[in-house]
């Protein structure tokens, strides 16, 4: 497995791979890899010839007073994990090379990313689309794989790829959960034992919402109220949003439509922000 830091070297290598007829899969990450990331590597391996895992904590998707400085980093461990899982290349550029002095060009999707996390983190998706387009240009993937846990991010990236006519397939892997049900996330490492116990209310509340839908409930307000009720029982949780939305457009829905709807939540667990969702 190769480890590459240089943009020029990575881009040149990717061009050579494509010229030789090999399909490239990209798994963009911010490191601190967990089983959710590894499942995305597996998807890329199944569909492509060469798998690139990018590891870059992207400063432009963090707002003021967010956790950029505290975000967990362990490059040596991540590289070892990628090697064990069968990735072909780890691309780990520096912030100074990705955003050199005087950098001033950004990509902003203006519809899908407007609601939910776009309200509470107003510059977040601008940073996500910018870094993803840069990574696409550098690594030249045929396929890029993202996780369903970050459903709005996936929808924003799909929209950017469609709107800008990028010749890339976006694949979305299912949310992986720890044995206790909590969705895998690098930020789970922030949680104390007591905080994690309260955070388990998130998947429980979502499943209670799904149970109502399986029983025939189609009223959005009732499902949202049920999920909110369960989340509100935990004193460490502060709800940012609970919404039933269209899976593709991320727009709020008035009525639940099976196979088209998704219920998404974002909460603070004390000082840790977590998101989760389930398909309906």
N, C-alpha and C positions, 0 to 999 in steps of 0.2 A: 504494500500500500504506500502511495506517495502522500507526502504532506507538502502543500504549496502555500506560500504566503504572498508571492508576487502576482499582481493582477496580470501583468504582461505574460508571465510564464503560464499562468492558468489559462488565459485566453488563447495563447498559441497552442497549448496542449489540446484544448477542447477543439480548436479548429482542425488540428491534425487527426483527432479521433473521428470527427464527422467526415473528414475527407477519406478516411479509410472505411467508411460505411458503418461505423459502430453507433448504436443508439445510446444517448447519454441520459441518465436520470439524475436529477438534482433533489436533494433533501435539504432545504434551508433550515438552519437551526441557530439558536443563540447559545448553544452549548449546554452544559450541565445535563447531559443526555440521560434519558430514562427510557423505560420500556415502550412508552408511546412513540418516542423518536425511532427506536429500533424497529418497531413495526412498520414505520414508513420506509426505512432502509430496505426491509424485506419486500415491500411492494415494488420499490424501484428496481430491486434485483430481479424480480420476476418478469418485469416488463422491458428492461433495457440491458445493454451489454456492459456498460460502465457506470458505476454509481459514484457521484460526487456528494459529499456531505460538507456543506459550508457551516463554519462555526464563527459567528460574528455577533457580538452584543452590539446592536445597532443603536447609537445614541439618538438618532433623529426620531425614533418612535417613542421616546420617553419624554414626558412633559416635565416642567419645573416641579421640584419636590417629589418626583417619583423615584423609583428604586434603581436607577442606572448604576450608581456607584456600588450599591449593595448587591446587585444581581449576582447570583452564584456563578463562579468561574472555576473550571478545573480542566484546563486544556490537556494536560498529560493523561488524565483518566479518560477524557472523551476520545482522544486519539486511540488509546488502547481498546476502548469499547468498539470503535469503528473498525479497527483491524480484526477484532474477534468476530464481528458481525458480517464481515465480508465486503465492506466498502472498498472502493478502489482508490479514491482520492479524498483527502481532507483538505479543504480550502479554508485557510485561516488568515485573512488579510488584516492589516492594522487599520485602525480608525483614520490615521493620517493618510493612508493610501486611498481608502475609499472616499474620504472627504478631505481632500487637500486644502490648504489655505486658499481662501477665495472661492470655495465651492458655493454655488448659488442656484443650482437647478434641481427642482423637485417635481414629483408627479402627484397629482391630486385627483382622486376619483370623487365625484361630487353628488352621488345619489345613494348608492348602496351603503356607503360608510357614514351617512349623515346621522342616523339614529343610534340608539343604544350606546355602545362604546364610543361612538363618534361625538356624543354629547358630553360624556364625562371625561373623555380623553381627546380633546378637539384636534390635536396635531398628530395623534397616534397613527392613523391610517395613511397620512401623507408620508410619514417615515417608512411605513411598511411597503407601500407601493414603490417608493423611490429605491429602497434597498433591493426589493425583489427585481425590479427592472434592471438595476445595475448587475445583480447576480446573474440574471438571465443573459445579459449581454456579455458577461465575462465567461460564463461556463457553457453557454450555447446548448442548453438542454433540449431534448425532444420531449421530455416528461419532467414535471416538477410535482413533488408529493407534499401535501400538507395534511394536518390533522383536523378532524371534525370538531374537536373540542373548541377550537377557535373558529366557529362557524361564520361569523361576520367577516373575519379576515379572509377566509376561503372565498366567500362571495365577492369581496372587494377585488381580490386578485384575479378571479375568473372574469370579472367585468373589465378590469384593465387589459387582460390578455385579449378579450374579445374586441374591445373598443380600439385597441392599438394594433389589431391584426397580427399579433405575435404568433409564430408557428410553433406553439408549445401546448401540449396536453397537460391540463391540471387534473391530478388525481387526488381524491380526498379519502384518507384512511379513517376507519371508525375510531371513536374515542376508546382508549384503553383505560381500564380502571384498576386500582389496587384491590387486593382481596377484600378490603372493607368497603369498597364501592366508590371511594373518592377518585375523581378523574386524575390521571397522572399529570403532573405539572412540575416544572422546575421550582416554582414558588412554594410548593408544598414543604420544601425544606425549611422555610421560615417558621412553620407552625410548631408550637409546643404541643405536648400530649393533650392538654385541655382544649387548645384551639382546634386541633385536628378532630377531637370528639365533637365539637360544635359544627365544624365544617362538614361532617358526615350528614348533617341535616340537608345539605344541598342535593346530593343524589336521592336521598329519601323523599324530599319534597317533590322533586321532579318525577319520581316514580308514582307518587300519589296523584300528581296531575295526569300522568299517563293512564293510571287506573281509572280515573273518571272518564277519560276519553274512550277507553276500552269498554266501559259500561254504557256508552252511548251519548255521553255529554258532548255537545258541540259548541256551547256558549263559551266564548273566550273569557269573559269576566269571571265565570264560575271557576274555571281552571286556574286562572291567575290568582283568584282569591284563595283557593285551596293551597297553592304553593306558597303564597305570601304568609298564610296562617302558620304553616309549619316552620318556615324560616324565622318568623317573628318570635318563636318560642325561645330562641337561643340568645342570650344577652350579649354574646360576643359578635353576633352577626348584625351588620347594617346593610340593608338591601339598597343596591344601586338601581337595579331594574329587574322586573319580571315581565316578559313580553311573549306573546304568541305572534309569530311572524311567518311570512312566506320564505321558504327555504332559499329561493334564488334571489329575490329582490330585497329581502330583509325588511319589507314594509309590513306594518302591523296588519293583522287580519281581523275581520269582524266576526268570522265564524271559522271554526276548525274544519279543515278539509284533510281527510286522511291521505297521506302520501304527498301532501304539499306543504303542510304546516310543520313548524318547529317551535318549541318553547325554550327560551333562553333566559338565563339568569346571570347576574353579576352581583357579588356581595363583597363587603369588607369583612374579613375575620380579624377583628382588632385592626392592625395596620397592614394586613396582607389582602390584596385584591385577587379574588378568584372568579373565574367564569366557568359555566357549564351549560349544557343543553341536551335535549333529547328530541329525536324525530318522532312525529306523531303520524 
